[in-house]
Amino acid sequence: MGHELLKGKTEWKSGAQIVGHELDRLDNQVRILDQESLKVQESLASTVAERLGETGDRQARHKAVTYQLHKTVQGTEAQSSYRDLLPDKDIIRLNQQHQ
Protein backbone atom coordinates (compact mmCIF):
# COMPACT_ATOMS: atom_id res chain seq x y z
CA MET A 1 0.00 0.00 0.00
CA GLY A 2 2.76 2.40 0.89
CA HIS A 3 4.40 1.77 -2.50
CA GLU A 4 1.12 2.50 -4.22
CA LEU A 5 0.83 5.81 -2.39
CA LEU A 6 4.39 6.71 -3.31
CA LYS A 7 3.66 5.80 -6.93
CA GLY A 8 0.66 8.11 -6.84
CA LYS A 9 2.78 10.87 -5.37
CA THR A 10 5.27 10.49 -8.22
CA GLU A 11 2.44 10.65 -10.77
CA TRP A 12 1.05 13.77 -9.15
CA LYS A 13 4.43 15.48 -9.20
CA SER A 14 4.96 14.59 -12.85
CA GLY A 15 1.68 16.22 -13.73
CA ALA A 16 -0.19 13.02 -14.64
CA GLN A 17 -3.96 13.29 -14.47
CA ILE A 18 -5.70 11.13 -11.94
CA VAL A 19 -9.09 9.80 -13.01
CA GLY A 20 -12.02 9.19 -10.67
CA HIS A 21 -11.40 5.46 -10.24
CA GLU A 22 -7.78 6.14 -9.29
CA LEU A 23 -8.94 8.53 -6.58
CA ASP A 24 -11.37 5.87 -5.33
CA ARG A 25 -8.56 3.30 -5.28
CA LEU A 26 -6.32 5.65 -3.31
CA ASP A 27 -9.18 6.46 -0.94
CA ASN A 28 -9.72 2.73 -0.33
CA GLN A 29 -6.02 2.23 0.32
CA VAL A 30 -6.05 5.06 2.86
CA ARG A 31 -9.09 3.50 4.58
CA ILE A 32 -7.40 0.10 4.70
CA LEU A 33 -4.23 1.67 6.05
CA ASP A 34 -6.30 3.47 8.69
CA GLN A 35 -8.04 0.23 9.70
CA GLU A 36 -4.75 -1.64 9.91
CA SER A 37 -3.29 1.18 11.97
CA LEU A 38 -6.22 0.95 14.39
CA LYS A 39 -5.70 -2.82 14.69
CA VAL A 40 -2.03 -2.29 15.51
CA GLN A 41 -2.91 0.37 18.08
CA GLU A 42 -5.49 -1.90 19.73
CA SER A 43 -3.03 -4.78 19.78
CA LEU A 44 -0.37 -2.56 21.33
CA ALA A 45 -2.81 -1.24 23.94
CA SER A 46 -3.80 -4.82 24.79
CA THR A 47 -0.16 -5.88 25.10
CA VAL A 48 0.65 -2.90 27.31
CA ALA A 49 -2.35 -3.61 29.56
CA GLU A 50 -1.34 -7.27 29.83
CA ARG A 51 2.23 -6.39 30.73
CA LEU A 52 1.09 -3.83 33.28
CA GLY A 53 -1.06 -6.53 34.86
CA GLU A 54 1.92 -8.89 34.94
CA THR A 55 4.02 -6.15 36.51
CA GLY A 56 1.36 -5.60 39.17
CA ASP A 57 1.29 -9.34 39.92
CA ARG A 58 5.10 -9.43 40.20
CA GLN A 59 5.05 -6.42 42.50
CA ALA A 60 2.42 -8.06 44.72
CA ARG A 61 4.47 -11.28 44.92
CA HIS A 62 7.62 -9.27 45.64
CA LYS A 63 5.85 -7.39 48.42
CA ALA A 64 4.56 -10.64 49.96
CA VAL A 65 7.99 -12.30 49.80
CA THR A 66 9.69 -9.21 51.22
CA TYR A 67 7.17 -9.06 54.07
CA GLN A 68 7.73 -12.76 54.84
CA LEU A 69 11.52 -12.32 54.75
CA HIS A 70 11.37 -9.37 57.13
CA LYS A 71 9.08 -11.34 59.44
CA THR A 72 11.45 -14.34 59.35
CA VAL A 73 14.50 -12.17 60.01
CA GLN A 74 12.80 -10.50 62.95
CA GLY A 75 11.83 -13.90 64.36
CA THR A 76 15.37 -15.15 63.91
CA GLU A 77 16.72 -12.07 65.68
CA ALA A 78 14.36 -12.65 68.61
CA GLN A 79 15.37 -16.33 68.84
CA SER A 80 19.03 -15.37 68.65
CA SER A 81 18.61 -12.81 71.42
CA TYR A 82 16.88 -15.43 73.59
CA ARG A 83 19.68 -17.94 72.94
CA ASP A 84 22.22 -15.26 73.86
CA LEU A 85 20.44 -14.76 77.18
CA LEU A 86 20.48 -18.48 78.05
CA PRO A 87 24.24 -18.67 78.70
CA ASP A 88 23.97 -15.52 80.82
CA LYS A 89 21.25 -17.16 82.92
CA ASP A 90 23.36 -20.32 83.25
CA ILE A 91 26.37 -18.28 84.35
CA ILE A 92 24.28 -16.42 86.93
CA ARG A 93 22.83 -19.71 88.19
CA LEU A 94 26.28 -21.31 88.39
CA ASN A 95 27.67 -18.28 90.23
CA GLN A 96 24.83 -18.45 92.71
CA GLN A 97 25.45 -22.14 93.29
CA HIS A 98 29.16 -21.60 93.98
CA GLN A 99 28.61 -18.83 96.50
Secondary structure, DSSP 8 states (H G I E B T S, - for coil): -HHHHHHHHHHHHTT----HHHHHHHHHHHHHHHHHHHHHHHHHHHHHHHHHHHHHHHHHHHHHHHHHHHHHHHHHHHHHHHHHHHHHHHHHHHHHHH-
